[in-house]
Amino acid sequence: MGRDRPVLLPRHQRILEGLGEQLRLARLRRRLSAVQVSERANISRSTLYLMEKGDPGASLGNLLRVLAVLGMEGQLKSLASDDTLGRKLQDAGLKHPRKRAPRRRPVKDGGGE
């Protein structure tokens, strides 16, 4: 009995395949074999192969390990950093600012003059 693979929309699968291809090209540009990268990332060669093919079952932890071996782990931080749509939605949900400042509460005099 095999692992259940996540089912993706075709366009999402193409995105993963593109990411896998970019990983493979980055590895080849560094003249590293798949065996070298998989050993350094402490993953199996078949896991690396699946990642490079865009398999949706690959974990983010394994992706981070491979990116670290390739010296590209910093790029993972920028993945969703420019969330334009999210910021617009957040701004649309903000309440309008008050027209006046809130009233001050009187300060209670606790002293004994």
C-alpha positions, 0 to 999 in steps of 0.5 A: 500500500503506497502513500496517498499523494495530494491531488492538485489542480493542473496549474498548481502541478505545473508550478511545482514542476517548475520549482523542481526544475529550478532546483535541478538547474541550481544543482547542475549549475553548482556541478553537484550530483544528485547523490551529493545533494541528497547525502548533504541534505540527509534525504534519500536520492529518490526523495530528491528525484521526486522533488525535482520532478515536482512531486506534491508529497515533498515536505517543506523541511526537505525543501529547506534542506536541499536549499541549504545545501545549494546555499539558497535557503534565504530565498525561502524567506521571501516566498510570501513576503510581498503579499499585495492581495493580503495587505489590500484585504487587511486594509479594507477590513480596517475600521475608519479612524475616529474623528476625535480623540477618546475622552480622558478619564479623570485621574483619581487623586490617591494622595493625602494633602 
